[in-house]
Amino acid sequence: MEDKVLMAHGSGGKLTHELINRCFVGKLSNPWLARMDDSAILESEGRMAFTTDSYVVTPLFFPGGDIGKLAVCGTVNDLAVSGAKPRFLSLAFIIEEGLEISDLEKVVDSISKTAQAAGVEVVTGDTKVVQRGKADRLFVNTAGIGYIPAGINVSGSNVKAGDVIILSGTIGDHGMTIMAQREGLRFSGDLASDCAPLNGLITEMLQACPDIRCMRDPTRGGVATTLNEIAAQSKVGMRIEDGSIPVRPPVSAMCELLGLDPLYIANEGKILAFVPEAVAGGVLEIMRRHQYGKDAAIIGSVTGEHPGRVTLKTRLGTSRILAMLSGDILPRIC
């Protein structure tokens, strides 16, 4: 078999079957995928959540992850912050002619490992090959299905004045890692993506407090943009404390050097949770016991004033409006 992807690998013929068997079937094997039918037949367990996403990150491999891990984590997390327990994924690969098959195998190995860690199954998929110059090595599209337990109602429209805002950990790690890799920047201290499946953490949070109002993973646009989205959705105001927001020193230093604000930098392994004030301490304690929430912190509160506006109290004691991101700081981060 060739060691690079050829156009013929997308023909649907012998080479296509060889590629699928070598790179996908064995690594992602499960009863649903093993049927090799055009659809996966799934059993319904009540209310379902369904999401889809596409991943075009460059470079494909970076400290802390790769496009495969990112695709699984991103889809799992979108389901989990909706209150769902992620169960099934689909994966579609758009491969540029000339991609090294060894790199494709590394991506699929990463997908398999991450899916296993998250407790989800890849049950269907698709592969297409395009000519050189018509893509950038590899794009991945996903869809995910999860089941929502009875009594769980998590939505961006549920947030109320008096709620406490909890952030699960440090911000900006993913975006700054991708930028450093892409631009060849070197800083003291290790930069690594925070890419992680958060459904285990979220399950523990919801078990401790089924009344969590809203959760969201602050990916593109960062924490600031996500807060603005929810403030508009729930028609509330928010007040954030700059000194309470955890940022790793290498990320802070890189942002300062480049004139960037960590609040607008993408994350791939963090949660913003909006919880009633009475239970905020308990939820925070649960989060800090988990590996993906050990740096969790209360960063602000929801107010009834100035609906749709997010205000940041700076370390100097002054306040400024934290607007939604305008433009694109760094394209193709996910």
N, C-alpha and C positions, 0 to 999 in steps of 0.2 A: 504494500500500500504506500502511496505517496506520503511524504512528510510535510507537505503543505496542501492547503485546501485549493482544489481546482474548480473551475466552473462546472465540470462534470459531476462534482459532488452534490450539486443542486439539481441534477437532471431528473431525479426520481428513480434512477436505474440502479445498476449494481454498485457503483461507487457511493451513491447516497446510502444504500443499505449498509455498506461496509462502514461508512462514517458513523452512522447512527448506532450500529452495534458496537463499534470500537469506543466511541466517545460518550455515549449517552445510556444505552440500555443497561449495561452491566453496572455502571456507577450509580444509577438512579433507580435500580430495580425495586419494584413493589408490585402487589397483586393488580392494582389498577393499570399501571403502565405495561405490565407484562401481557395484557390482552392484545396490545398493539392494534386497537381499533381506532376509528376516526374520532371517537369521543370517549371520555371517561364516564362511567355510570356511577353516580354517587348517591348515598342515602341521605335524605334530609333529616335534620334533628331539630326542627323548630325554626326560629328566626335566623336568617342568614345575613352575613355581611359579604359584599363582593367588591373587589377593587382591581384596578389595573394600573400598570406603570411601564415606562420604558427607560432603559439605562444606556447612556452614551458616554460614560465617564472616560476621560483620557488623563493619564495613562491607564491601561487596563489593570496594571498591578501597582500597588502603592503600600507603604508601611501601614499595617493594620488591616489590610484587606485587598480586594480586587473586585472586578466588575461582577463576578459570580456571587461572592459573599454579599456585596451591596444589593444585588437584585433580590436575593432571598430576604435579607434583613429589611429592606425598604418595604417590601410587600407584606411581610409578617407584621411589621410595626404599624402600617396603615390599618390593618385589620384589628390589631390589638388595642390601639388607642380609640377604636370605635366600641370597645367593650366586648369584642368577639374573641373567641378562641380559634386561632388560625388552624386550618386543617389540611387544605389542598391548594397546590400551586400548579399553574401551567407556565411553561417556558417556551419562548420562540427566539431563535437565534438568526440574526442577519449577519452573515459572515462575508468578509471581503476576500476575494480570490488572492491567494498568497499567504494567508494567515498560517503560521506554523501550527500543525496539528498538535504538537506537544503543548503549545500555549492553550489551545482549546481544551485539551485534557486537563490542564491545571485548573482552568476555570470551572470545568464540570466537577472535578474533585472537590473544589472549594464549595460549590453549590451543594453537593452531596453532604459534606461535613456540616455545613451551616444548617441545612434542612433537618438533619438528624438532631442537631443541638436544639433546634426550635421545635421539634416534634411535629413537623409537617411532611407531607408527601408530595412529590412532583408526579402528577398523574397523567399529564398529556403535554404535548409540545409540538414544535415545528422547526424546520431548518430550511433556510434559504441562502443561496450564494449569489453575490453580485460581483460585477467586474471590478478589477483594480481601479482605484480612484473614485468608485461610486459609494464607498462607505469609509469608515476609519477603523479597519481591522475587524471590530466586532461590536454589534449592538445586541442588546437583550431586551425582550419584552416579556412582561409577566402578567399574570392575573392570579388572584387569590380568593379563596372562599373560607369563611370562618363561621362558627355558630355562636350566637349570642345567648348566654344563660338567662333564664327567667329572672325578672326583677332588675336587670341592668339596663340603664338608660343613659348613655353617655353621648353628649352632643355639644357642639359649639354654641347652640342657642339656649343652653341650660344655665349658663353662668349668672350669678346673682350678686348684688351689692353685699359686701361683707365677706365674700369668699376669699380664701387664702390661695395664693399662687405658689406652687412648689415646682422647682426645677431639679431634675434628677442628677445633675452633675455638671462638669465643666463644659464650656461652650467653645465653639470655633475650631475644635481639633480636626475635624474632617476637611473643612474648607482650606485651612492653612496647610495641611499636609499635602493636599492635591496641588495647591499653588506652589509650594516649595519643590515638589517633585517635577512639576511641569517647567518651572523656571530655573531649576538647578540651584536653588537657594540653600544655604547652609547656615544653621543657627546652633548655638550651644544649647544642649538639652535635646531630648528625643521628641520628634513630632511623629504622631501616629494617628490614623483615623480612629474615631470612636465607634465605627460601624459594629453593630451588635443587634441580635434579636432580643426584643424587649418584652415578649409575651409572657415569659416566666415572671418577671418583675411585676408586670401589670396584673397578672392573675393574683399574686399575693396582695397587691394593693386593693383590688376589688373584693377579695375575700375578707379583708380587714374592714373595708368601708364600701359597701355596695352603692352608697349615695354619692360617690365621686361625680361631680357635675360634668366635667369635660376633661379630655386628655388630647394632646396633640404632639406629634413629633416635629420639632422646628427644623426642617431641612432647608430647602432653598429659601433665601431671604432671612434665615436665622430667627432668633428669639423675637426680635423687634417686630418683624413682619407678621409672625404667627400671632403675637399678642394683639396686633392691630386687627387682624382678621377676626379673631374671636370677640374683641370689643365691639366691632361693627355687627357681628352676627347676633350677639346677645344684647346689643344696645346698652352697654355699660361703660364706665370709665375704669381705668386701671392706673395704679401708682406703683412704680418699681423702685427699689433701692439699689443703686449702682454698687454700693459696698457689699451687698449680699450675694452678688452674682459670681459664681466660681469660674475662674479662668486660669488655665495652666500658664506658668511663667513663659515658656517658649512661645505660646500663642500670643500672649500679651505683648511680648517683645517684638514679634514679627509684625503684629498689627500696628504697633506704635511706629515702627520703622517705615512701614508702607502707608501710613496714614489711614488705616482701616479701623472700623469699630467692630469688636467681636460680636456685638449684639446682632449684626447683620450677616455674620458668617455662617455657612451651612453646617449642620450637625447630622449625623446618621445613627446616633445611638443615645439620644436624649429624649425625655418626656417633659412637657409642661402639664401639670395637673392642677385643676381648679377644684378645691374641696371646701365644704362648710367649715367655718372657723372652729367649731366645737371639736372636730375630729382631726384637724390639721396636724397636731402634735403626734397622734398615733400613726397617721399615714406616713409622716416624715420618718418616724422610727422604723417602720416596716421597710421603707425604701432604703434606709442606710444599712440595713442588715444584708441587703442583696449586693452581689458583685457589681451590678450595673447601676446601683443607686447609692453607693457608699459616700459620694460627695454631694448628696442631695441637700438642698437649702431652700428655705422660704425666701422668696425674692420680692414679694409685694402683696398687694391686696386689690380687691375689686371695689369700686366706689359707685355710687349712684350719680355722681357729678360728671358733667361733660361726656355724655354718651358717645362712644366711638373713639375716644381720645385716650392715648397712653402717655403718661407723664413719668419721667425719670428724675429721681432725686439724686443729684451727683454727690460725690465724696466731699465736695466743698460746701454742701448744704444748699446749693441752688437747685432750681428745677428747670427742666426743659422738656419740650414735647418730643416724644419718640415716634417719629413718623414711619410710615410703611416704606420699604425699600423702593427707590426709584432707579430703574436701570438694572444692570447685571454686573455685579462686582467680578464674578468669575464664572464664565460659562462652562458647561459640561463638567460639573462636579459630581453628577450622579447619573 
